[in-house]
Amino acid sequence: MAEQQFHRLSDKVYEAFELALSQKALDTAHHLYNALETALTRNTGGANFVEKRGDVRPEILDAIKRYKEMTKK
């Protein structure tokens, strides 16, 4: 199995978020969701800002949707 390459902080946080969801560790998933949101939006704006990330990957959006469904009251 080839080792997965991570290029962004959000990639690593996403992998941990997926693991927490699969284990139904919702307290941990909550913290990772917040970290993922921060990692995806950090350094946005400002005079010298240049967007390099592009759109959020569909698998990340799917994981967020699953998290919100799992935590719906």
VMD Tcl script that draws the C-alpha trace (Angstrom):
set ca {
  {0.00 0.00 0.00}
  {1.41 3.36 -1.02}
  {1.83 5.95 1.67}
  {-0.63 8.83 1.28}
  {0.94 12.22 0.68}
  {-0.34 15.13 2.74}
  {0.25 18.62 1.43}
  {-1.93 20.67 3.72}
  {-2.69 20.73 7.41}
  {-6.36 20.26 6.51}
  {-5.48 16.90 4.85}
  {-4.19 15.46 8.12}
  {-7.04 16.91 10.16}
  {-9.54 15.49 7.66}
  {-8.05 11.98 7.98}
  {-8.32 12.15 11.79}
  {-11.86 13.53 11.48}
  {-12.85 10.59 9.26}
  {-11.38 8.15 11.78}
  {-13.26 9.77 14.65}
  {-16.50 9.57 12.67}
  {-15.96 5.91 11.81}
  {-15.40 5.14 15.49}
  {-18.37 7.31 16.50}
  {-16.07 9.31 18.78}
  {-18.26 12.39 18.53}
  {-16.52 14.41 21.25}
  {-13.24 14.03 19.39}
  {-14.96 14.61 16.03}
  {-16.32 17.89 17.39}
  {-12.81 19.19 18.12}
  {-11.50 17.92 14.80}
  {-14.41 19.53 12.96}
  {-13.48 22.87 14.52}
  {-9.82 22.32 13.64}
  {-10.74 21.35 10.07}
  {-12.89 24.43 9.67}
  {-10.02 26.59 10.95}
  {-7.45 24.89 8.71}
  {-9.65 25.32 5.64}
  {-10.26 29.01 6.25}
  {-6.99 30.21 7.77}
  {-5.16 33.09 6.14}
  {-8.23 34.14 4.20}
  {-8.51 37.77 3.27}
  {-6.05 40.58 3.72}
  {-4.26 42.75 1.21}
  {-1.75 40.11 0.09}
  {-4.07 37.11 0.15}
  {-4.02 34.82 -2.88}
  {-6.42 31.85 -2.84}
  {-4.46 28.67 -3.51}
  {-6.78 26.03 -2.06}
  {-9.58 26.05 -4.61}
  {-12.88 24.51 -3.70}
  {-13.20 22.23 -0.70}
  {-12.90 18.60 -1.79}
  {-16.23 16.73 -2.03}
  {-15.12 14.04 0.44}
  {-14.51 16.71 3.08}
  {-17.96 18.19 2.49}
  {-19.44 14.68 2.75}
  {-17.66 14.05 6.07}
  {-18.96 17.35 7.43}
  {-22.48 16.46 6.32}
  {-22.23 13.05 8.04}
  {-20.92 14.69 11.23}
  {-23.82 17.13 11.29}
  {-26.30 14.30 10.76}
  {-24.69 12.27 13.56}
  {-24.88 15.18 15.99}
  {-28.37 16.37 15.07}
  {-30.63 16.45 18.09}
}
mol new
graphics top color blue
foreach p $ca { graphics top sphere $p radius 0.5 }
foreach p [lrange $ca 0 end-1] q [lrange $ca 1 end] { graphics top cylinder $p $q radius 0.2 }
display resetview
